[in-house]
Amino acid sequence: MNINKKVAVVTGGASGLGRAATELLINSGATVVIFDMNVSAGEQAVSELGASSCHFMQLDVSNGPDVEAAFATILANLGRVDICVNCAGIGIAAKTVDREGQPHDLDLYRKVIEVNLIGTFNVSRCAAAAMAKNEPDEKTERGVIVNTASIAAFDGQMGQVAYAATKGGIVGMTLPMARDLSKQGIRVNTIAPGVMATPLMLAAPQNVQDGIVANIPFPQRLGAPSEFGQLVVHITENSYLNGETIRLDGGVRMQPR
Ligand SMILES: NC(=O)c1ccc[n+]([C@@H]2O[C@H](COP(=O)([O-])OP(=O)(O)OC[C@H]3O[C@@H](n4cnc5c(N)ncnc54)[C@H](O)[C@@H]3O)[C@@H](O)[C@H]2O)c1
C-alpha cells in the first residue's frame, strides 16, 4: 500500500515504538491519529510533528464503546482509515508463585491481558470495519494492520508469565485475523521486537543494559525505535506480506532469566 495521503491510527503513539512508527508514517505522507492514555506526551507529539498531520485522542484501547466512538469520529472528520499500528502495551514482572509462596495476583494478570491482548483486538476489529468501507487501491488492498508482540511470545523469561501470554495471544491471532479479513483485502502482520532503546530501557542502569546487550549476537546494541518504524513502513508498503510475525531482535534468544 502506498502510504502517501493515507490515514493511520497508531495506538501507544505518544511514546517509544509507537511514537517512532508515527514519525515514519508521517514522513511517508500519512496523517496519523494517536490513541494513547498519556495526554501530555500525546499533545507533545502533535506539537512536534505538526497538527496538520498528527492528531491525538485520549483513549484506553481496551474500552470497547470508546474505541468504536473514536473510529466513528475519525471517519466523520478524516473520511477513512487505511493503516492501524497497535503499539499500546504495558509490562509487569511477577512469577506464577512468588518467593513467599503466594500465587500470582489474578487481577494483575487480567489487567495485562486486558490492555495488551484485548486492547489490540479491540482496536483491530474497529479498524478493520472502517477499512472495509474503503474502495480497493490499485493493488486491490483496503487496509493494513500491524500488531506489536514481543520476543517474549517465544522466549518469555521468569516473571513474564502474564506479559508473554498476551504477546503469544497476539502472535496466535495474526494468521486467523489475516484469513478473516482476506475477503476485504486487509492484511495483518505482527512485529516481535527484541530489546529496544525506548525511554524505559534507557532509564535502566548501564550494567543492566550491558548485560542484555552482551547476549545479542549482532549487532551488539539495543534496537532503535526508528528500526521498528522502518519495519512498520515496509510491512505497509509490501503487499505480499500477510499473516506473518517478524522478529526484530538482532538474533537474540532470551535465556530463562
Ligand atoms: N521497548 C521494548 O524493548 C519492547 C520490546 C518488545 C515489545 N515491546 C512492545 O512494544 C509496545 C510499545 O512499547 P514501548 O517500549 O514503546 O512502550 P512505551 O511505554 O514507551 O509506550 C507505550 C504507550 O502505550 C500507552 N498505553 C499504555 N496503556 C494504554 C491503554 N490502555 N490505552 C492506550 N494507550 C496505552 C502508554 O501511555 C505509552 O504511551 C508494547 O506493546 C511493548 O510490549 C517493547
The ligand as an ORCA input file, in Angstrom:
! r2SCAN-3c Opt
* xyz 0 1
  N      10.607     -1.413     24.241
  C      10.903     -2.692     24.072
  O      12.042     -3.121     24.264
  C       9.813     -3.639     23.621
  C      10.191     -4.950     23.316
  C       9.202     -5.840     22.886
  C       7.892     -5.419     22.776
  N       7.574     -4.144     23.094
  C       6.159     -3.755     22.967
  O       6.081     -2.600     22.162
  C       4.979     -1.810     22.571
  C       5.444     -0.404     22.827
  O       6.430     -0.434     23.843
  P       7.290      0.856     24.243
  O       8.579      0.361     24.766
  O       7.271      1.810     23.128
  O       6.437      1.364     25.480
  P       6.092      2.851     25.981
  O       5.693      2.687     27.415
  O       7.188      3.794     25.643
  O       4.808      3.218     25.118
  C       3.583      2.582     25.310
  C       2.485      3.601     25.167
  O       1.234      2.902     25.333
  C       0.378      3.742     26.090
  N      -0.649      2.926     26.750
  C      -0.492      2.052     27.769
  N      -1.673      1.509     28.101
  C      -2.605      2.048     27.276
  C      -4.008      1.879     27.122
  N      -4.700      1.049     27.911
  N      -4.638      2.586     26.144
  C      -3.944      3.445     25.352
  N      -2.620      3.653     25.457
  C      -1.957      2.959     26.410
  C       1.287      4.444     27.077
  O       0.691      5.635     27.578
  C       2.523      4.704     26.217
  O       2.468      5.975     25.598
  C       4.382     -2.511     23.783
  O       3.285     -3.305     23.358
  C       5.511     -3.388     24.271
  O       5.040     -4.526     24.950
  C       8.504     -3.238     23.525
*
